[in-house]
């Protein structure tokens, strides 16, 4: 079964604004996103969220039984889009042919843009993945199991298998190895930029080039130490 792209988005806030739901529910989700990002889950209260949303706590509890339920409602679409690396829309954008550099460029640019646009939501997700077993399992399942009954997932694996067969990608790498190579670099970069050193000036184009080079060298049969072309 092909994964539905009905809920695919780039900007979570813009996507949420387009969903059909009561205004109070939408306000609770948007305010929850901001308050959780600023204070963490444990440091945020439903009263703070209600105040930020301009609604009552009763309105929040009308749609979400608990603070945890509100958090999960915010994070579920982020998990589906961040970890849904094999969505049909994402796979369809991968450049055709055997140019591994072009493919790595597309993956890095696409996923990094998603992370940057949704930085506050991703920060909440990363902190909660460390402490919430259910959320962690949900995300890791989507990330590390590309052999699910998912047409887009299967297509993603086929692309990498083709690159292995043509000598572009190291033959000993499994699908999980490839995912770890890509996500590991993007994840560490995001943490450094938005959590560890958020106030340090960055050269985004240089950073993207370094990420592409590192990922390419991790996947390629014959790494090019000189790096990728700009």
Buried (B, 14 or more C-beta within 10 A) or exposed (E): EEBEBEBBBEEBBEBBEEEEEEEBBBBBBBBBBBBBBBEEBEEBEBEBBBBBBEBBBEBBBBBBEEBBEBBBBBBEBBBBBBBBBBBBBBBEEBBEEBEBBBBBBBBBBBBBEBBEBBBBBBBBBBBBBEEBEEBBEBBEEBBBBBEEEBEBBBBBBEBBEEBBEEEBBBEEBEBEBBBBBBBEBBBEBBBBBBEEEEEEEEEEEEBBBBBBBBBBBBBBBEBEEEBBEE
